[in-house]
């Protein structure tokens, strides 16, 4: 079942609190544009069943995948403790962590889909549309 991003996060909205800290960073880019980058419809085919417990919102997993360069366990630890990661992925200050195996399930769903590169394709599209990296090397 497709997990949806809650209307309100658990605790303060870190996107507002960390704005200065993240300005011009990949964390800031994801925090400011994650809804545009990863709309729920982008992942609806990965979670076709309406039965069962809702997943962690795929948007959270997609943002963490863009940031990852860590083991799944370390990525979950960052989502638990690192304010920049929490803000970029849309987690509230008090949001609870999830099991690292969810990354494996998410990547498996992506691999079995017809569009396994959709996350990075979408990031590339938004970067091109917004020229956010213009003038950077």
C-alpha positions as CSV (number, residue, x, y, z in Angstrom):
1,X,0.0,0.0,0.0
2,X,1.4,3.4,-1.0
3,X,2.3,5.4,2.1
4,X,1.4,9.1,1.9
5,X,3.3,12.0,3.3
6,X,1.4,13.3,6.4
7,X,0.0,16.8,6.2
8,X,2.0,17.7,9.3
9,X,5.3,16.3,10.4
10,X,5.9,15.1,13.9
11,X,7.6,18.0,15.6
12,X,8.8,21.3,14.0
13,X,9.2,21.6,10.3
14,X,12.9,21.4,9.8
15,X,12.7,22.8,6.3
16,X,12.0,26.2,7.8
17,X,14.4,25.7,10.8
18,X,17.3,24.7,8.7
19,X,16.9,27.0,5.7
20,X,20.1,28.9,6.2
21,X,22.1,25.8,7.0
22,X,21.1,24.2,3.7
23,X,21.1,27.1,1.3
24,X,22.6,26.0,-2.0
25,X,23.2,22.4,-0.9
26,X,21.6,19.2,-2.1
27,X,19.8,19.1,1.2
28,X,18.2,22.5,0.4
29,X,17.4,21.4,-3.1
30,X,15.6,18.3,-1.9
31,X,13.8,20.1,0.9
32,X,12.6,22.9,-1.3
33,X,11.6,20.7,-4.3
34,X,10.8,17.2,-3.0
35,X,7.1,17.5,-3.7
36,X,7.8,18.5,-7.3
37,X,10.6,16.0,-7.6
38,X,8.7,13.0,-6.2
39,X,4.9,13.3,-6.5
40,X,3.0,10.3,-5.1
41,X,1.9,9.4,-8.7
42,X,5.6,8.8,-9.6
43,X,5.6,5.7,-7.3
44,X,1.9,4.6,-7.5
45,X,2.8,1.6,-9.8
46,X,5.2,0.3,-7.2
47,X,2.5,0.0,-4.6
48,X,-0.6,-1.2,-6.5
49,X,-2.4,-2.8,-3.6
50,X,-4.8,-0.9,-1.4
51,X,-4.6,-3.6,1.2
52,X,-2.1,-3.8,4.1
53,X,-0.2,-1.4,6.1
54,X,0.9,1.8,4.3
55,X,4.6,1.9,3.3
56,X,7.0,4.6,4.4
57,X,6.2,7.4,1.9
58,X,8.3,6.6,-1.2
59,X,9.2,10.3,-1.4
60,X,11.2,9.8,1.8
61,X,13.0,6.8,0.4
62,X,13.6,8.5,-2.9
63,X,15.2,11.6,-1.2
64,X,17.3,9.3,1.0
65,X,18.4,7.4,-2.1
66,X,19.6,10.6,-3.7
67,X,21.6,11.4,-0.6
68,X,22.7,7.9,0.4
69,X,26.3,7.1,-0.4
70,X,26.0,5.3,3.0
71,X,25.0,1.8,4.0
72,X,21.2,1.4,4.4
73,X,21.8,1.2,8.2
74,X,23.8,4.5,8.2
75,X,21.2,6.2,6.0
76,X,18.4,5.3,8.5
77,X,20.7,6.6,11.3
78,X,21.1,9.8,9.4
79,X,17.3,10.1,9.0
80,X,17.0,9.6,12.8
81,X,19.7,12.0,13.9
82,X,20.9,14.4,11.2
83,X,18.8,17.6,10.8
84,X,19.8,18.1,7.2
85,X,18.7,14.6,6.2
86,X,15.5,15.0,8.1
87,X,14.7,18.4,6.4
88,X,15.7,17.1,2.9
89,X,13.5,14.0,3.3
90,X,10.5,15.8,4.8
91,X,10.8,14.2,8.2
92,X,9.8,16.0,11.4
93,X,12.1,16.5,14.3
94,X,10.4,13.7,16.3
95,X,9.5,11.3,13.4
96,X,10.5,7.8,14.1
97,X,13.0,5.8,12.1
98,X,12.2,2.7,10.0
99,X,14.0,-0.6,9.4
100,X,16.9,-0.3,6.9
101,X,15.5,-3.3,4.9
102,X,12.9,-0.9,3.5
103,X,15.6,0.4,1.2
104,X,16.1,-3.1,-0.2
105,X,12.4,-3.5,-0.8
106,X,12.2,-0.1,-2.4
107,X,15.1,-0.7,-4.7
108,X,13.7,-4.2,-5.6
109,X,10.4,-2.6,-6.6
110,X,12.2,0.0,-8.7
111,X,14.3,-2.7,-10.4
112,X,11.2,-4.8,-11.3
113,X,9.3,-1.8,-12.6
114,X,9.5,-0.5,-16.2
115,X,11.3,2.6,-15.1
116,X,14.1,1.7,-12.7
117,X,15.9,5.0,-13.1
118,X,12.9,7.2,-12.4
119,X,14.4,8.9,-9.3
120,X,17.5,10.2,-11.0
121,X,15.7,10.9,-14.3
122,X,13.3,13.1,-12.3
123,X,16.2,14.9,-10.5
124,X,17.9,15.5,-13.8
125,X,14.7,16.9,-15.3
126,X,14.1,19.4,-12.4
127,X,17.7,20.5,-12.4
128,X,17.5,21.2,-16.2
129,X,14.1,23.0,-15.9
130,X,15.2,25.2,-12.9
131,X,18.9,25.7,-13.9
132,X,19.6,25.2,-10.2
133,X,23.2,24.2,-11.1
134,X,23.8,26.9,-13.6
135,X,27.3,28.3,-13.1
136,X,28.5,25.4,-10.9
137,X,31.0,22.8,-11.7
